[in-house]
Amino acid sequence: MCGIVGYIGKRDVAPLLLEGLQRLEYRGYDSAGVVINSPKSGALKMVKAKGRVRDLEARVPKRFTGTTGIAHTRWATHGAPSDVNSHPHLDPENKVAVVHNGIVDNAAELRAKLEAEGVVFASETDTEVITHLIARSPADSLEEKVREALKVIEGTYGIAVMHADFADRIVVARNGSPVILGIGEKEMLVASDVAALIAHTRQVVTLNDGEMATLKADDFRTYTTSGTLTNATPETVEWEAASYDMGGHDTYMHKEMSEQADAVDRVLRGRIDDRFSTVHLGGLNLDAREARGVRRIKILGCGTSYHAGMIGAGLIEELARIPADAEPASEFRYRNPVVDPDTLYIAVSQSGETYDVLAAVQELKRKGARVLGVVNVVGSAIAREADGGTYVHAGPEVCVVSTKCFTNTVVAFALLALHLGRIRDLSVADGKRIIEGLRKLPAQISEILAMEPEIEKLAKEYAGAQSMMFIGRVRGYPVALEASLKLKEISYIHAEAYPASELKHGPLALIEPALPTVAIVPDDDLLEKNRAALEEIKARSGRILAVAHREQEKADHTIVVPKNENELDPILMGIPLQLFAYHTALAMGRDIDKPRNLAKSVTVE
């Protein structure tokens, strides 16, 4: 959940590392630090600071020069945010520096053992254990020192290591937390996210779990933790540096919401097959005979990806008539699930690195299950671990909260549902109907985004609420869940989501004028049932904001969105509530791109 940047070459390293950290700020963090190898003194020099990268930058002295360095943004797991708990961590002799993403599960045991041997710890972190293990190793090479330390480490890690006695190299390793090498011209970089590399090179190597690498200015090599060479080949990153810029918007969230029409057009492009009223999804690695053999589909994701999976499960059941459901990946792997050979599992993750999802995929693969991935980042861990899948092509998403990637993920599920449906029993006529609906989406999304001034006014009216309720039925319930999450994430207003049918089974006790309700009211076969729920709320003096396809008489305010096919309506009904959450948070003065306590890519348990 943190950020790593490293560089070895000929350039002045400190400005480059600080710029890389700024590009990783969106991942969420509470402190930052940088260490460089000073060529004149041959010693490691370090600066760390609690707070933002700008706080770190203010502390960096003018004569902080060198050509090799590693840097880090930390999201606390062991020890409260502080200067001393920030990364990098040095040994007492200032010889070894380590930055680390992940969690050392046996840190307490290793710490006690080291303390018994006379080691004095400077911080409360698990990472400092790695530093001492490397520093105390009697091995002759830095690679072997790191390898010996990793042999006793249990847990997840993405690490970068420098040693004053081996000034010509940086050694890195991965197990469960991303490590990406940037291959330059007589210079090498390393990062936990391609965002920190893209301004300098588009040639990258992504390490697999159990892999290490040695970076020198003019060379790199990859190998397993047991020492076997792996000879990785660089790949070209599709995205460009400009994709990570704010593009004239005040926040990344606003930029990314505004990109949704183009993003949806991109996920549809080249995939629609009008001849057979279906779509091409070549990366599934699932032929028609295998698809017909699927008896059930289980979708696994966390947070926003879980909500997208819930909508996806509904689409698959409606269009393909395959029993489908979604479950939080973080819960799935701890309940000793029955893994059925006729079940197709789908792992959903924006980053493709979400640890809970990745661990569920690895457990499923161990048990012989077939797993597909629905991810945004090409070459990510889940994309590599899965048997096949589809990319959602949303482009880089920098804001911690997901908007365009959520929308594109749901559209990707609509494509998958249509593909499976046409293999099975979905008619040509229904296939054409869904395709026509998909093609309407970009223009309809633009129409909703144009309503922003109206939604901004509504948000200011509701921004004073201490708590809010979100309701929806069947297709509308996952939309309510996601809208509730968005409001919580960036405004910090307490919000709950319930199926509208469950109101009378308890939540009605909460209804009062001070608790507004946001109701998802699509114009479908459940319209009258939803209107009955509005009646129940109004009878108890509750305020109602409806998202609907026509004005709702019982609502205090209605956001009217364009109508699509019933199955595709959830894609559109969530977008005005992204804008609603955004402007509510803005009215409250929140730091929208960096909500408190949260990180973009959750690569720890």
ZAMARGU-4260 file (C-alpha; in steps of 0.2 Angstrom, whole numbers, plus 5000, padded with zeros to 4 digits):
<rodrens>
0) 5000/5000/5000 | 5015/5011/5000 | 5027/5017/4987 | 5044/5013/4982 | 5056/5022/4970
5) 5074/5019/4966 | 5087/5024/4954 | 5105/5020/4949 | 5114/5030/4935 | 5123/5046/4931
10) 5109/5059/4936 | 5107/5068/4952 | 5096/5056/4961 | 5087/5066/4974 | 5076/5077/4963
15) 5072/5062/4953 | 5067/5052/4968 | 5056/5066/4975 | 5047/5068/4958 | 5044/5049/4958
20) 5037/5050/4976 | 5025/5064/4971 | 5019/5052/4957 | 5015/5039/4970 | 5006/5051/4982
25) 4989/5044/4976 | 4993/5027/4983 | 4990/5034/5001 | 5003/5037/5014 | 5007/5045/5030
30) 5026/5048/5029 | 5041/5048/5017 | 5059/5046/5016 | 5074/5045/5004 | 5092/5039/5006
35) 5106/5041/4993 | 5124/5035/4992 | 5135/5050/4992 | 5150/5047/4980 | 5162/5058/4989
40) 5160/5051/5006 | 5155/5033/5001 | 5142/5034/5015 | 5123/5033/5015 | 5114/5049/5018
45) 5095/5049/5023 | 5081/5061/5026 | 5064/5056/5033 | 5048/5065/5038 | 5031/5062/5044
50) 5017/5070/5032 | 5017/5073/5014 | 5031/5073/5001 | 5032/5092/5002 | 5036/5090/5020
55) 5051/5079/5016 | 5056/5090/5001 | 5057/5105/5013 | 5070/5095/5024 | 5081/5089/5010
60) 5097/5100/5011 | 5104/5108/4996 | 5120/5098/4995 | 5111/5081/4996 | 5119/5074/4980
65) 5122/5057/4973 | 5118/5046/4959 | 5111/5031/4968 | 5096/5031/4979 | 5080/5023/4986
70) 5064/5032/4992 | 5048/5027/5000 | 5030/5033/5005 | 5024/5024/5020 | 5006/5018/5025
75) 5007/5013/5043 | 5005/4995/5048 | 5018/4993/5062 | 5020/5009/5073 | 5011/5025/5072
80) 5016/5038/5058 | 5032/5047/5064 | 5049/5053/5057 | 5058/5038/5065 | 5045/5025/5059
85) 5047/5032/5041 | 5056/5022/5028 | 5070/5020/5023 | 5078/5011/5038 | 5096/5010/5041
90) 5107/4999/5052 | 5117/5007/5066 | 5133/5008/5056 | 5123/5017/5042 | 5129/5004/5029
95) 5112/4996/5024 | 5096/5004/5019 | 5080/4996/5016 | 5063/5001/5009 | 5048/4989/5011
100) 5030/4987/5005 | 5021/4973/5014 | 5020/4965/5031 | 5033/4954/5040 | 5021/4941/5049
105) 5034/4935/5060 | 5042/4952/5064 | 5039/4950/5083 | 5048/4933/5084 | 5063/4939/5074
110) 5063/4956/5084 | 5064/4946/5100 | 5078/4935/5094 | 5088/4950/5087 | 5086/4960/5104
115) 5092/4944/5113 | 5108/4945/5102 | 5110/4964/5107 | 5102/4973/5093 | 5094/4989/5098
120) 5079/4994/5087 | 5076/5013/5082 | 5059/5011/5076 | 5043/5001/5080 | 5042/4994/5062
125) 5043/4977/5055 | 5054/4983/5041 | 5069/4987/5053 | 5070/4968/5056 | 5075/4966/5038
130) 5088/4979/5039 | 5096/4971/5054 | 5096/4954/5046 | 5104/4960/5030 | 5117/4970/5040
135) 5122/4955/5051 | 5123/4943/5037 | 5142/4937/5035 | 5139/4933/5016 | 5151/4940/5003
140) 5138/4948/4991 | 5124/4959/4994 | 5113/4947/4984 | 5117/4933/4996 | 5115/4944/5011
145) 5097/4949/5005 | 5093/4931/5001 | 5098/4924/5018 | 5087/4937/5026 | 5072/4933/5015
150) 5074/4914/5020 | 5068/4918/5038 | 5055/4931/5033 | 5037/4926/5033 | 5024/4937/5025
155) 5023/4949/5010 | 5037/4961/5004 | 5042/4971/4990 | 5060/4978/4995 | 5074/4988/4988
160) 5091/4987/4997 | 5107/4998/4996 | 5123/4994/5004 | 5138/5007/5006 | 5150/4993/5003
165) 5141/4988/4986 | 5138/5005/4980 | 5137/5000/4961 | 5120/4991/4964 | 5103/4990/4971
170) 5095/4973/4975 | 5076/4971/4975 | 5065/4957/4979 | 5046/4953/4978 | 5034/4942/4987
175) 5016/4948/4986 | 5019/4966/4984 | 5023/4974/4967 | 5041/4977/4961 | 5044/4985/4943
180) 5060/4988/4935 | 5062/5003/4923 | 5075/4999/4910 | 5084/5015/4904 | 5099/5021/4894
185) 5114/5018/4905 | 5102/5020/4920 | 5090/5009/4929 | 5075/5012/4940 | 5064/5002/4951
190) 5046/5006/4958 | 5031/4999/4966 | 5020/5007/4952 | 5023/5011/4934 | 5017/5029/4938
195) 5034/5033/4945 | 5044/5026/4930 | 5034/5032/4915 | 5042/5049/4914 | 5059/5041/4912
200) 5056/5025/4902 | 5042/5014/4895 | 5052/4998/4895 | 5048/4989/4911 | 5051/4972/4919
205) 5038/4966/4932 | 5045/4954/4945 | 5035/4938/4949 | 5033/4932/4967 | 5049/4923/4973
210) 5060/4934/4961 | 5075/4946/4965 | 5084/4958/4954 | 5101/4967/4954 | 5101/4984/4946
215) 5117/4992/4940 | 5118/5008/4930 | 5121/4999/4913 | 5114/4982/4917 | 5101/4971/4926
220) 5098/4953/4930 | 5083/4944/4937 | 5084/4927/4947 | 5074/4917/4959 | 5077/4918/4978
225) 5086/4902/4976 | 5098/4910/4964 | 5092/4903/4947 | 5093/4916/4933 | 5076/4920/4925
230) 5081/4931/4911 | 5066/4943/4911 | 5062/4952/4895 | 5057/4970/4895 | 5039/4975/4890
235) 5033/4992/4883 | 5020/5001/4894 | 5005/5008/4884 | 5002/5023/4895 | 5011/5039/4894
240) 5017/5051/4907 | 5003/5064/4902 | 4990/5051/4907 | 4996/5054/4925 | 4994/5073/4924
245) 4979/5082/4931 | 4974/5089/4914 | 4968/5106/4920 | 4956/5099/4933 | 4957/5103/4951
250) 4958/5085/4957 | 4962/5068/4949 | 4944/5062/4954 | 4936/5076/4944 | 4947/5072/4929
255) 4944/5053/4930 | 4925/5056/4931 | 4925/5067/4916 | 4935/5054/4906 | 4922/5040/4908
260) 4913/5042/4891 | 4930/5040/4882 | 4935/5026/4894 | 4919/5016/4890 | 4921/5019/4872
265) 4939/5012/4874 | 4933/4996/4882 | 4920/4993/4869 | 4931/4997/4854 | 4935/4982/4843
270) 4925/4970/4854 | 4908/4970/4846 | 4903/4957/4833 | 4887/4963/4824 | 4887/4948/4813
275) 4883/4936/4827 | 4876/4949/4840 | 4890/4945/4852 | 4907/4951/4857 | 4925/4946/4855
280) 4935/4943/4871 | 4950/4933/4865 | 4960/4934/4882 | 4947/4923/4891 | 4956/4907/4885
285) 4939/4899/4887 | 4931/4891/4871 | 4913/4888/4868 | 4913/4870/4874 | 4921/4875/4890
290) 4910/4890/4893 | 4894/4878/4891 | 4902/4867/4904 | 4902/4881/4917 | 4888/4878/4930
295) 4891/4892/4942 | 4901/4908/4942 | 4909/4916/4958 | 4916/4933/4957 | 4929/4939/4970
300) 4934/4957/4973 | 4936/4970/4987 | 4928/4987/4990 | 4923/4995/4974 | 4928/4980/4964
305) 4917/4969/4974 | 4902/4980/4970 | 4906/4980/4952 | 4906/4961/4954 | 4889/4961/4962
310) 4882/4970/4946 | 4892/4958/4935 | 4884/4943/4944 | 4867/4950/4940 | 4871/4953/4922
315) 4878/4936/4920 | 4862/4928/4928 | 4851/4939/4917 | 4859/4937/4901 | 4868/4920/4902
320) 4857/4911/4914 | 4871/4905/4924 | 4870/4905/4943 | 4882/4919/4949 | 4886/4928/4964
325) 4899/4940/4971 | 4909/4939/4988 | 4922/4949/4996 | 4939/4940/4992 | 4945/4944/5009
330) 4932/4933/5017 | 4931/4920/5004 | 4948/4912/5007 | 4946/4911/5026 | 4930/4901/5026
335) 4937/4885/5019 | 4926/4887/5003 | 4921/4872/4993 | 4930/4873/4976 | 4919/4865/4963
340) 4927/4860/4947 | 4911/4866/4937 | 4913/4883/4944 | 4921/4897/4935 | 4930/4910/4947
345) 4932/4928/4942 | 4945/4939/4951 | 4942/4958/4950 | 4955/4971/4954 | 4958/4989/4947
350) 4977/4987/4951 | 4978/4969/4948 | 4989/4968/4964 | 4975/4969/4978 | 4983/4956/4990
355) 4966/4949/4997 | 4961/4945/4979 | 4978/4939/4974 | 4979/4927/4988 | 4962/4920/4984
360) 4967/4917/4966 | 4983/4908/4972 | 4972/4897/4984 | 4960/4893/4970 | 4974/4889/4958
365) 4981/4877/4971 | 4965/4868/4972 | 4963/4866/4953 | 4950/4880/4950 | 4949/4889/4934
370) 4951/4908/4937 | 4948/4923/4925 | 4954/4940/4929 | 4945/4957/4926 | 4959/4970/4929
375) 4965/4987/4923 | 4984/4986/4924 | 4992/4975/4910 | 5005/4963/4917 | 4999/4965/4935
380) 5000/4950/4947 | 4982/4944/4945 | 4983/4946/4926 | 4998/4934/4926 | 4991/4922/4939
385) 4974/4920/4931 | 4971/4907/4917 | 4964/4921/4906 | 4953/4936/4908 | 4949/4953/4901
390) 4957/4971/4903 | 4945/4985/4907 | 4956/4998/4898 | 4951/5013/4909 | 4968/5020/4908
395) 4978/5026/4924 | 4967/5030/4939 | 4976/5041/4951 | 4963/5046/4964 | 4962/5034/4978
400) 4943/5032/4976 | 4938/5023/4960 | 4926/5030/4947 | 4930/5027/4929 | 4938/5010/4933
405) 4922/5005/4942 | 4912/5010/4927 | 4923/5001/4915 | 4923/4986/4925 | 4904/4985/4925
410) 4904/4987/4906 | 4917/4973/4905 | 4906/4962/4914 | 4891/4967/4903 | 4903/4961/4888
415) 4907/4945/4897 | 4888/4942/4901 | 4884/4945/4883 | 4898/4933/4877 | 4892/4919/4888
420) 4874/4922/4885 | 4876/4921/4866 | 4886/4905/4868 | 4871/4898/4878 | 4853/4903/4876
425) 4852/4922/4873 | 4843/4926/4857 | 4850/4936/4842 | 4837/4949/4845 | 4842/4951/4864
430) 4860/4951/4859 | 4857/4965/4847 | 4847/4974/4860 | 4861/4974/4872 | 4874/4979/4859
435) 4863/4994/4855 | 4862/4998/4873 | 4881/4997/4875 | 4884/5008/4860 | 4873/5022/4868
440) 4883/5022/4884 | 4896/5035/4880 | 4884/5048/4874 | 4873/5045/4889 | 4887/5046/4901
445) 4892/5063/4893 | 4874/5068/4896 | 4875/5064/4914 | 4891/5073/4917 | 4884/5089/4909
450) 4872/5089/4924 | 4886/5093/4936 | 4881/5110/4940 | 4863/5104/4945 | 4871/5090/4956
455) 4883/5102/4964 | 4868/5112/4970 | 4860/5097/4977 | 4876/5091/4986 | 4878/5108/4995
460) 4860/5105/5002 | 4864/5088/5009 | 4882/5092/5014 | 4876/5096/5032 | 4870/5078/5035
465) 4878/5068/5049 | 4873/5052/5041 | 4864/5046/5025 | 4854/5030/5019 | 4856/5023/5002
470) 4843/5010/4995 | 4840/5001/4979 | 4832/4984/4974 | 4840/4970/4964 | 4850/4979/4950
475) 4849/4995/4961 | 4856/4988/4977 | 4875/4987/4972 | 4873/5004/4965 | 4867/5010/4982
480) 4882/5001/4990 | 4895/5009/4979 | 4887/5026/4981 | 4887/5024/5000 | 4905/5019/4999
485) 4910/5034/4988 | 4902/5046/5001 | 4910/5038/5015 | 4927/5038/5007 | 4929/5056/5003
490) 4917/5066/5013 | 4918/5055/5029 | 4899/5056/5031 | 4893/5040/5039 | 4882/5031/5026
495) 4874/5014/5025 | 4866/5005/5010 | 4852/4993/5011 | 4840/4983/4999 | 4825/4994/4998
500) 4814/4978/5002 | 4824/4977/5019 | 4818/4994/5026 | 4804/4987/5035 | 4814/4974/5043
505) 4824/4986/5054 | 4832/5001/5045 | 4815/5011/5046 | 4819/5014/5064 | 4833/5026/5058
510) 4822/5037/5047 | 4819/5055/5053 | 4821/5072/5045 | 4840/5073/5049 | 4843/5057/5040
515) 4842/5059/5021 | 4839/5044/5010 | 4846/5042/4992 | 4835/5030/4982 | 4839/5021/4966
520) 4823/5020/4956 | 4825/5013/4939 | 4811/5013/4927 | 4809/4994/4927 | 4798/4980/4933
525) 4801/4985/4951 | 4797/5003/4949 | 4781/5002/4959 | 4790/4992/4973 | 4803/5006/4974
530) 4789/5019/4975 | 4782/5010/4989 | 4798/5011/4998 | 4798/5030/4995 | 4780/5031/5003
535) 4787/5022/5018 | 4801/5034/5021 | 4790/5050/5017 | 4777/5044/5030 | 4791/5045/5043
540) 4796/5063/5038 | 4812/5057/5029 | 4820/5067/5016 | 4823/5059/4999 | 4835/5061/4985
545) 4830/5050/4970 | 4840/5044/4955 | 4828/5039/4943 | 4822/5039/4924 | 4808/5051/4928
550) 4803/5064/4942 | 4798/5055/4958 | 4783/5063/4966 | 4788/5057/4984 | 4806/5063/4982
555) 4812/5080/4988 | 4824/5080/4974 | 4826/5069/4958 | 4841/5067/4947 | 4834/5061/4931
560) 4846/5050/4921 | 4844/5044/4903 | 4836/5027/4901 | 4845/5012/4893 | 4841/4994/4893
565) 4836/4987/4910 | 4851/4977/4912 | 4863/4991/4908 | 4854/5005/4918 | 4865/5002/4934
570) 4880/5008/4924 | 4872/5025/4922 | 4864/5027/4938 | 4880/5026/4948 | 4888/5041/4939
575) 4878/5055/4946 | 4881/5049/4963 | 4900/5049/4960 | 4897/5068/4956 | 4886/5070/4972
580) 4899/5062/4983 | 4913/5073/4975 | 4904/5089/4977 | 4898/5085/4995 | 4916/5082/5000
585) 4921/5098/4991 | 4908/5108/5001 | 4915/5101/5017 | 4933/5105/5012 | 4940/5087/5011
590) 4956/5082/5003 | 4947/5072/4989 | 4962/5064/4981 | 4970/5058/4997 | 4956/5053/5009
595) 4962/5050/5027 | 4967/5032/5032 | 4965/5025/5014 | 4977/5019/5000 | 4974/5016/4982
600) 4982/4999/4980 | 4979/4988/4995 | 4994/4976/4994 | 4993/4970/5013 | 4980/4960/5023
</rodrens>
